[in-house]
Amino acid sequence: MPNANDDTSPALSQVQQRAVSELLRVAPVADDLARRFQEAGFSLALVGGSVRDALLGRLGNDLDFTTDARPEDVLKIMRPWADAVWEVGIAFGTVGAQKQACVEGAERCFQIEVTTYRSEAYDRTSRKPEVSYGDSIEEDLVRRDFTVNAMAVALPEKHFIDPHRGLEDLAARVLRTPGTPEESFSDDPLRMMRAARFAAQLDFEVAPEVVTAMKEMAGRIEIVSAERVRDELNKLVLSAHPRKGLTLLVETGLADRVLPELPALRLERDEHHRHKDVYDHTLIVLEQAVALEKDGPDLTLRLAALLHDIGKPRTRRFEKDGRVSFHHHEMVGAKMTKKRMTALKYSNELVKDVSRLVELHLRFHGYGTGEWTDSAVRRYVRDAGPLLDRLHKLTRSDCTTRNKRKAAALSRAYDGLEERIGELQEQEELDAIRPDLDGNQIMEILGIKPGPAVGNAYKHMLELRLENGPMEHDAAVAALKEWWAQQN
């Protein structure tokens, strides 16, 4: 695979060898598809993130290609070959496909996108890119966001195309733009967020001139749709190094426009330095939550960790004794979380779950030093519901004290709580706490018809269940009748 830059430095040679190895693995699919395009009179090249990931030794089953064929021609070539074809992105010149293939003796399912050479730019007041098709791969590569994504491998001959020296930037682990960053960000302002996202995903540094342009052009992000901003934010938050990307968003002023609650956490310390920097605390909590994940990145947990203290700036009070308080910041924060996530077009279910975790993140501390009653444990489990495991992780992550003795005491207290929950779950099926009498039984015992009285009786019996644990049937009936007598 010839190198367009003819650079023979050890770092570049190493990534080239890695790329050759990665590309040989997907050759049965890539070469087969390339030959079909060739036979139809068109060219095909692996491009962008797929080439970058091949050079980094992390190429997966998602393959991106570019071609001089127009979308209608791409469809004609792909339909007889692929297992499935979709046209969701065809307005932007992209045809998607799925292809099952045997690679190195194992069956793999490839997700493929083929995009016609193109250029796109934003009108200064538009939220959607205007797409026009190009005639050369060089024209296509110059419109790419960063040089490390502006490389291609022409197929099937595997000729390496790198007009913007992306290979060197990849070896140096730096993000630059093919043209000037001002031109790149003017074409698509979302690229400013992508810079932060790639820094977080790849652990790369962003070139100083790119950071400067991000600061100067941060206001342009406001023309980008909430959905596109949300999707970039998700990729950043779910990355291997989210703190790095979030810090860049804050330092460049982009966060002020897409997630203003985060930079607002940079509270001035009080004159006695008696409370921590809430912004730094939040980033540490996020990192500690990530460290507790067992089954891969958890967007719900990470967003809850990121937003758990956003109610603090609005609730900060300087007390007469010099202390700083944030009373009820969890309740205020839950409302702010719902408002921000709704504005970013998150699903109702995710908004509900993250807001609930923010609301509950202090509940553990409200029960003192670990001397929990069975009633308190039942209510904790009931209120957390299916979010209990995430609440465990969030609560543990929220301890960022440098006082080792205090941190150990909090950890022991929470260990004790989890043990109590486990014991009660074995005894009482805590995951499905219900009253000892259901609605039909209540109506039969009291001789009443459906209505508010049944709901009130049900709530009373649920409170008894939470307070006292399971009751024998006769005792439950007696308790219900006693309550009913008091109502009448």
Phi, psi and omega per residue, in radians:
M1 nan 1.714 -3.084
P2 -1.071 2.579 3.121
N3 -1.733 2.188 -3.094
A4 -1.092 -0.427 -3.104
N5 -1.668 -0.165 -3.134
D6 0.899 0.689 3.121
D7 -1.670 2.282 -3.062
T8 -1.981 0.388 3.125
S9 -1.094 2.654 -3.099
P10 -0.974 -0.733 -3.109
A11 -1.089 -0.754 -3.128
L12 -1.213 -0.708 3.126
S13 -1.062 -0.686 -3.122
Q14 -1.123 -0.801 -3.114
V15 -1.230 -0.550 3.088
Q16 -1.125 -0.771 3.124
Q17 -1.069 -0.687 3.126
R18 -1.127 -0.718 -3.133
A19 -1.113 -0.755 3.125
V20 -1.021 -0.782 3.137
S21 -1.073 -0.778 -3.132
E22 -1.150 -0.734 -3.093
L23 -1.214 -0.563 3.075
L24 -1.119 -0.541 -3.137
R25 -1.161 -0.651 -3.099
V26 -1.697 0.056 -3.081
A27 -0.923 -0.716 -3.115
P28 -0.976 -0.613 3.129
V29 -1.467 -0.910 -3.054
A30 -1.090 -0.795 -3.098
D31 -1.194 -0.678 3.123
D32 -1.056 -0.804 3.140
L33 -1.158 -0.710 -3.133
A34 -1.081 -0.705 3.127
R35 -1.105 -0.617 3.120
R36 -1.161 -0.700 3.082
F37 -1.154 -0.711 3.138
Q38 -1.067 -0.782 3.139
E39 -1.110 -0.462 3.126
A40 -1.559 0.030 3.090
G41 1.582 0.314 -3.117
F42 -2.154 2.907 3.097
S43 -1.888 2.762 3.141
L44 -2.506 2.449 3.127
A45 -2.489 2.432 2.946
L46 -1.221 2.446 -2.965
V47 -2.559 2.840 2.943
G48 1.121 -2.270 -3.073
G49 -1.063 -0.515 3.134
S50 -1.170 -0.708 3.098
V51 -1.199 -0.780 3.105
R52 -0.976 -0.836 -3.102
D53 -1.194 -0.570 3.064
A54 -1.110 -0.722 3.127
L55 -1.168 -0.507 3.119
L56 -1.544 -0.037 3.134
G57 1.305 0.491 -3.084
R58 -2.341 0.517 3.133
L59 -1.184 2.222 -3.120
G60 -1.813 -2.516 -3.104
N61 -1.676 0.002 3.085
D62 -1.660 2.070 -3.086
L63 -2.096 2.232 3.114
D64 -1.907 2.275 3.131
F65 -2.171 2.741 3.003
T66 -2.241 2.669 -3.030
T67 -2.651 2.785 3.025
D68 -1.504 -0.121 3.119
A69 -1.249 2.456 3.076
R70 -1.340 2.763 -3.048
P71 -0.897 -0.685 -3.123
E72 -1.150 -0.592 3.088
D73 -1.277 -0.658 3.092
V74 -1.035 -0.757 3.123
L75 -1.048 -0.731 -3.137
K76 -1.094 -0.638 -3.131
I77 -1.346 -0.676 -2.998
M78 -1.377 -0.648 -3.011
R79 -1.018 -0.767 3.131
P80 -1.269 -0.302 -3.014
W81 -1.719 -0.740 -3.027
A82 -1.412 2.776 3.060
D83 -1.340 -0.522 3.106
A84 -2.683 2.541 3.127
V85 -2.317 2.441 3.073
W86 -2.348 2.693 -3.013
E87 -2.032 0.412 -3.063
V88 -0.981 -0.704 -3.085
G89 -1.759 0.308 -3.003
I90 -1.154 -0.456 3.092
A91 -1.116 -0.412 3.101
F92 -1.812 0.245 3.065
G93 1.503 0.238 -3.059
T94 -1.983 2.291 3.033
V95 -2.001 2.267 -3.140
G96 -1.794 2.671 -3.140
A97 -2.708 2.818 3.054
Q98 -2.193 2.393 -3.103
K99 -2.487 2.171 3.068
Q100 -1.564 2.318 -3.129
A101 -2.622 2.694 3.093
C102 -1.609 2.070 -3.131
V103 -2.202 2.165 -3.134
E104 0.903 0.714 3.072
G105 1.407 0.070 -3.124
A106 -2.217 2.506 3.100
E107 -1.330 2.281 3.091
R108 -2.295 2.550 3.124
C109 -1.863 2.003 -3.089
F110 -1.704 2.365 3.005
Q111 -1.752 2.083 -2.966
I112 -2.106 2.415 2.996
E113 -2.222 2.283 3.090
V114 -2.075 2.113 -3.065
T115 -2.102 2.319 3.097
T116 -1.174 2.478 3.055
Y117 -0.786 2.341 -3.079
R118 -2.697 2.946 2.959
S119 -2.383 2.569 -3.131
E120 -2.528 2.589 3.140
A121 -2.620 2.725 3.100
Y122 -1.686 2.395 2.845
D123 -1.205 2.603 -3.021
R124 -1.082 -0.329 -3.139
T125 -2.027 0.085 -3.063
S126 -1.643 2.650 3.064
R127 -1.771 -0.062 -3.095
K128 -2.173 2.444 3.136
P129 -1.257 2.556 3.011
E130 -1.646 2.143 -3.031
V131 -1.803 2.329 2.972
S132 -2.340 2.554 -3.071
Y133 -1.508 2.562 3.113
G134 -1.862 3.088 -3.079
D135 -2.047 -0.093 -3.119
S136 -2.441 2.694 -3.140
I137 -1.218 -0.532 3.098
E138 -1.108 -0.674 3.104
E139 -1.134 -0.638 3.136
D140 -1.231 -0.750 -3.056
L141 -1.193 -0.567 -3.091
V142 -1.190 -0.366 3.139
R143 -1.515 -0.068 -3.097
R144 -1.216 2.787 -3.014
D145 -1.208 -0.839 -3.086
F146 -2.333 2.710 -3.079
T147 -1.050 -0.580 -3.134
V148 -1.232 -0.222 3.071
N149 -1.887 0.135 -3.083
A150 -1.942 0.637 3.077
M151 -2.020 2.690 3.137
A152 -2.507 2.780 3.037
V153 -2.216 1.901 3.137
A154 -1.197 2.348 -3.078
L155 -2.043 2.674 0.056
P156 -1.528 -0.013 -3.063
E157 -1.276 -0.224 3.109
K158 1.057 0.877 3.062
H159 -1.575 2.187 -3.068
F160 -1.445 2.202 -3.116
I161 -2.044 2.061 -3.045
D162 -2.546 1.240 -3.056
P163 -1.246 -0.255 -3.059
H164 -2.001 0.319 3.061
R165 1.002 0.708 3.111
G166 -1.146 -0.537 -3.138
L167 -1.085 -0.696 3.111
E168 -1.142 -0.747 3.134
D169 -1.154 -0.592 3.101
L170 -1.144 -0.756 3.123
A171 -1.131 -0.595 3.133
A172 -1.484 -0.116 3.136
R173 1.008 0.910 -3.127
V174 -2.296 2.561 3.128
L175 -1.823 2.035 3.039
R176 -2.224 2.898 3.097
T177 -1.753 2.603 -3.141
P178 -1.040 -0.784 3.038
G179 -1.792 -2.629 3.064
T180 -1.304 2.555 3.124
P181 -1.072 -0.540 3.124
E182 -1.101 -0.753 3.107
E183 -1.142 -0.754 -3.111
S184 -1.094 -0.802 -3.087
F185 -1.312 -0.448 3.058
S186 -1.226 -0.657 3.104
D187 -1.094 -0.777 3.127
D188 -2.598 1.758 -3.096
P189 -1.046 -0.373 -3.138
L190 -1.119 -0.329 3.131
R191 -1.069 -0.436 3.090
M192 -1.132 -0.716 3.072
M193 -1.234 -0.560 3.107
R194 -1.129 -0.593 3.099
A195 -1.028 -0.779 3.117
A196 -1.172 -0.677 -3.132
R197 -1.146 -0.793 3.135
F198 -1.176 -0.606 3.071
A199 -1.049 -0.685 -3.132
A200 -1.304 -0.687 -3.109
Q201 -1.269 -0.757 -2.995
L202 -1.771 -0.153 -3.052
D203 1.042 0.760 3.098
F204 -1.705 2.809 3.013
E205 -1.654 2.609 3.099
V206 -1.706 2.270 -3.090
A207 -1.008 2.504 -3.085
P208 -0.951 -0.697 -3.126
E209 -1.193 -0.480 3.083
V210 -1.265 -0.740 3.097
V211 -1.073 -0.742 3.128
T212 -1.044 -0.786 3.129
A213 -1.124 -0.654 3.110
M214 -1.072 -0.730 3.126
K215 -1.138 -0.760 -3.071
E216 -1.277 -0.470 -3.033
M217 -1.962 0.219 -3.072
A218 -0.918 -0.625 -3.112
G219 -1.082 -0.409 -3.124
R220 -1.161 -0.321 -3.112
I221 -1.125 -0.343 -3.057
E222 -1.209 -0.274 3.100
I223 -1.505 -0.120 -3.123
V224 -1.467 2.456 -3.099
S225 -1.098 2.633 -3.141
A226 -1.036 -0.629 -3.115
E227 -1.122 -0.734 -3.140
R228 -1.198 -0.687 3.088
V229 -1.089 -0.791 3.134
R230 -1.033 -0.782 -3.105
D231 -1.110 -0.699 3.088
E232 -1.156 -0.728 3.134
L233 -1.079 -0.715 3.112
N234 -1.059 -0.808 -3.134
K235 -1.074 -0.662 3.115
L236 -1.155 -0.879 -3.086
V237 -1.094 -0.583 -3.112
L238 -1.505 0.041 -3.077
S239 -1.331 3.077 -3.128
A240 -1.282 -0.466 -3.089
H241 -2.311 1.105 -3.045
P242 -1.038 -0.589 -3.122
R243 -1.013 -0.696 -3.111
K244 -1.067 -0.785 -3.131
G245 -1.231 -0.724 3.140
L246 -1.130 -0.688 3.105
T247 -1.063 -0.715 3.123
L248 -1.145 -0.704 3.092
L249 -1.057 -0.717 -3.130
V250 -1.222 -0.807 -3.064
E251 -1.173 -0.481 -3.138
T252 -1.585 -0.136 -3.127
G253 1.551 -0.043 3.115
L254 -1.152 -0.667 -3.133
A255 -1.088 -0.524 3.107
D256 -1.038 -0.418 -3.074
R257 -1.815 -0.448 -3.100
V258 -1.909 -0.453 3.136
L259 -2.620 1.123 -3.006
P260 -1.073 -0.366 3.135
E261 -1.132 -0.446 -3.119
L262 -1.264 -0.968 3.106
P263 -1.115 -0.408 3.112
A264 -1.136 -0.293 3.138
L265 -1.322 -0.153 3.123
R266 -1.372 1.175 -3.098
L267 -1.231 2.513 3.015
E268 -1.194 2.390 3.114
R269 -1.249 2.568 3.086
D270 -1.231 2.849 -2.999
E271 -1.064 -0.378 -3.141
H272 -1.675 0.023 3.138
H273 0.972 0.792 -3.058
R274 -1.764 0.108 2.969
H275 -2.432 2.627 -3.048
K276 -1.280 2.782 2.986
D277 -1.139 1.964 -3.041
V278 -1.174 -0.575 3.122
Y279 -1.109 -0.887 3.138
D280 -1.113 -0.713 3.089
H281 -0.990 -0.768 -3.109
T282 -1.074 -0.756 -3.136
L283 -1.166 -0.604 3.087
I284 -1.180 -0.743 3.112
V285 -1.038 -0.739 3.104
L286 -1.057 -0.812 3.136
E287 -1.089 -0.694 -3.134
Q288 -1.229 -0.591 3.071
A289 -1.145 -0.732 3.105
V290 -1.028 -0.713 -3.112
A291 -1.147 -0.390 -3.121
L292 -1.561 -0.148 -3.137
E293 -1.166 2.435 -3.119
K294 -1.993 -0.466 -3.053
D295 -2.073 0.699 3.125
G296 1.590 3.052 -3.095
P297 -1.020 2.373 -3.096
D298 -2.085 1.803 -3.069
L299 -1.066 -0.701 -3.127
T300 -1.068 -0.844 -3.142
L301 -1.119 -0.774 -3.079
R302 -1.162 -0.708 3.096
L303 -1.143 -0.680 3.106
A304 -1.100 -0.726 3.112
A305 -1.125 -0.701 -3.123
L306 -1.183 -0.593 -3.015
L307 -1.830 -0.018 -2.932
H308 -1.070 -0.484 -3.086
D309 -1.945 0.276 -3.058
I310 -1.184 -0.199 3.076
G311 -1.425 -0.131 -3.062
K312 -1.142 -0.788 -3.136
P313 -0.990 -0.652 -3.110
R314 -1.337 -0.335 -3.063
T315 -1.931 0.080 -3.076
R316 -1.175 2.298 3.095
R317 -2.347 2.448 3.048
F318 -1.698 1.953 -3.086
E319 -1.383 2.833 -3.089
K320 -1.079 -0.516 -3.122
D321 -1.485 0.129 3.104
G322 1.646 -0.175 3.124
R323 -1.305 2.795 3.052
V324 -1.980 2.285 -3.116
S325 -2.085 2.727 3.102
F326 -2.354 0.948 -3.036
H327 -1.031 2.301 3.084
H328 1.093 0.429 -3.141
H329 -1.146 -0.406 3.128
E330 -1.222 -0.621 3.117
M331 -1.248 -0.785 3.096
V332 -1.098 -0.739 3.139
G333 -1.094 -0.649 3.119
A334 -1.103 -0.715 3.112
K335 -1.183 -0.706 3.115
M336 -1.152 -0.658 3.107
T337 -1.080 -0.804 3.129
K338 -1.053 -0.756 -3.117
K339 -1.139 -0.804 -3.109
R340 -1.181 -0.795 -3.111
M341 -1.160 -0.594 3.076
T342 -1.149 -0.709 3.112
A343 -1.112 -0.540 3.124
L344 -1.538 0.149 3.030
K345 1.143 0.613 3.029
Y346 -1.276 2.767 3.132
S347 -1.150 2.645 -3.137
N348 -1.013 -0.672 -3.116
E349 -1.139 -0.760 -3.138
L350 -1.195 -0.697 3.085
V351 -1.023 -0.791 -3.127
K352 -1.089 -0.798 -3.077
D353 -1.184 -0.799 -3.122
V354 -1.157 -0.746 3.116
S355 -1.066 -0.697 -3.137
R356 -1.138 -0.725 3.108
L357 -1.116 -0.711 3.091
V358 -1.073 -0.728 -3.135
E359 -1.131 -0.612 -3.039
L360 -1.634 -0.075 -2.933
H361 -1.153 -0.295 3.109
L362 -1.766 -0.060 -3.024
R363 -0.984 -0.688 -3.132
F364 -0.994 -0.751 -3.089
H365 -1.248 -0.302 3.126
G366 -1.331 -0.141 -3.107
Y367 -1.812 0.330 3.013
G368 1.433 -2.521 -2.976
T369 -1.779 0.444 3.050
G370 1.908 -0.027 -3.137
E371 -1.557 1.225 -3.033
W372 -1.489 2.441 3.003
T373 -1.432 2.811 3.064
D374 -1.032 -0.649 3.132
S375 -1.059 -0.775 -3.135
A376 -1.111 -0.689 3.126
V377 -1.117 -0.780 -3.140
R378 -1.046 -0.752 -3.114
R379 -1.175 -0.655 3.122
Y380 -1.073 -0.799 3.137
V381 -1.182 -0.736 -3.134
R382 -1.086 -0.789 -3.079
D383 -1.212 -0.589 3.125
A384 -1.343 -0.589 3.136
G385 0.964 -2.338 -3.105
P386 -1.226 -0.119 3.134
L387 -1.578 0.106 -3.015
L388 -0.989 -0.806 -3.107
D389 -1.094 -0.717 3.101
R390 -1.177 -0.639 3.110
L391 -1.120 -0.678 3.046
H392 -0.971 -0.860 -3.088
K393 -1.149 -0.751 -3.130
L394 -1.108 -0.765 -3.119
T395 -1.116 -0.755 3.112
R396 -1.142 -0.663 -3.121
S397 -1.186 -0.449 -3.045
D398 -1.281 -0.083 3.095
C399 -1.592 1.852 -3.126
T400 -2.099 0.261 -3.130
T401 -1.108 2.527 3.077
R402 -1.543 -0.090 3.100
N403 -1.366 1.825 -3.034
K404 -1.078 -0.639 -3.138
R405 -1.144 -0.759 3.128
K406 -1.147 -0.740 3.134
A407 -1.096 -0.723 3.134
A408 -1.143 -0.681 3.138
A409 -1.129 -0.744 3.116
L410 -1.126 -0.720 3.134
S411 -1.101 -0.738 3.118
R412 -1.122 -0.711 -3.138
A413 -1.093 -0.711 -3.134
Y414 -1.291 -0.582 3.019
D415 -0.995 -0.756 -3.139
G416 -1.105 -0.712 3.114
L417 -1.094 -0.804 -3.132
E418 -1.097 -0.631 3.079
E419 -1.121 -0.764 3.120
R420 -1.090 -0.713 3.114
I421 -1.072 -0.761 3.127
G422 -1.067 -0.744 3.132
E423 -1.109 -0.817 -3.110
L424 -1.210 -0.586 3.109
Q425 -1.092 -0.668 3.096
E426 -1.141 -0.638 -3.074
Q427 -1.446 -0.612 -2.881
E428 -2.241 0.069 -3.080
E429 0.944 1.051 -3.062
L430 -1.056 -0.459 -3.080
D431 -1.146 -0.278 -3.122
A432 -2.375 0.996 -3.121
I433 -1.192 2.181 3.091
R434 -2.408 2.805 3.066
P435 -1.090 2.801 3.140
D436 -1.314 -0.189 3.063
L437 -2.230 2.341 3.121
D438 -1.570 -3.136 -3.060
G439 -1.062 -0.710 -3.136
N440 -1.138 -0.715 3.118
Q441 -1.140 -0.702 3.127
I442 -1.056 -0.790 -3.131
M443 -1.128 -0.697 -3.131
E444 -1.162 -0.785 -3.088
I445 -1.170 -0.707 -3.079
L446 -1.580 -0.183 -3.139
G447 1.159 0.700 -3.122
I448 -2.119 2.852 3.136
K449 -1.718 2.911 3.118
P450 -0.940 2.432 -3.136
G451 2.879 -3.062 -3.105
P452 -0.979 -0.578 -3.105
A453 -1.094 -0.641 3.128
V454 -1.144 -0.746 3.115
G455 -1.092 -0.716 3.126
N456 -1.150 -0.697 3.131
A457 -1.147 -0.715 3.127
Y458 -1.066 -0.784 3.130
K459 -1.075 -0.702 3.131
H460 -1.106 -0.756 -3.138
M461 -1.182 -0.576 3.090
L462 -1.159 -0.698 3.104
E463 -1.097 -0.715 3.092
L464 -1.099 -0.689 -3.138
R465 -1.124 -0.744 3.131
L466 -1.181 -0.663 -3.060
E467 -1.332 -0.718 -2.973
N468 -1.983 -0.157 -3.055
G469 1.483 -2.981 -3.097
P470 -1.078 2.519 3.109
M471 -2.078 2.607 2.994
E472 -1.145 2.692 -3.050
H473 -0.993 -0.831 -3.100
D474 -1.098 -0.671 3.126
A475 -1.164 -0.661 3.123
A476 -1.156 -0.723 3.109
V477 -1.088 -0.760 -3.137
A478 -1.104 -0.722 3.139
A479 -1.134 -0.697 3.120
L480 -1.114 -0.791 -3.120
K481 -1.137 -0.644 3.116
E482 -1.106 -0.787 3.116
W483 -1.088 -0.721 -3.093
W484 -1.138 -0.663 3.107
A485 -1.102 -0.649 -3.141
Q486 -1.213 -0.496 3.116
Q487 -1.305 -0.389 -3.061
N488 -2.039 nan nan
